């Protein structure tokens, strides 16, 4: 992979003013890491997206800050809960000469007889696996050959995966990565009991939440007040 570099600048804007920053297509971010003083920065949104499509969370991204190159990994993206817009990103400063522990996505490759012939359902039980490697040796994905899954109920564990000289898997050996289960027919009987979806709200950096006064639900009566009668005073 060719060297990925992002031009970044120190950030002096925080809180509510970040809204204006984002409207200008600038993305607020932080750099953190061992033996490194955390720094608040901004990066051009379009430039970041272009690099992120290649690097994701496994590729080394070099940040150019005040003409100083800082090797990093993209560690965390904060997204808007409704629009999915990226609001903030954390870069983890690394030492290219030292191994790091990180999560890498799992990718199924090949064809499974248990799925294609016997009608099984492929389940990826572990979306990511933890591994230790030098930053430049981190794979973009851990490929798992599913052609060994021939019968319903077959599974692939961490211990079944190919070993690599470039990285070491750190998950438990008996952890199931991918399995095949029998297809279950869905019930044709309509479900007469409906559950209201859970509604959650999330604060995003730079935005304040409006507080609304609580009101009774539609159709919900207020609790009756005790009548001040002689009978009630007895």
Order of alpha helices (4+ residues) and beta strands (2+ residues): beta-alpha-beta-beta-alpha-beta-beta-beta-beta-alpha-beta-beta-beta-beta-beta-beta-alpha
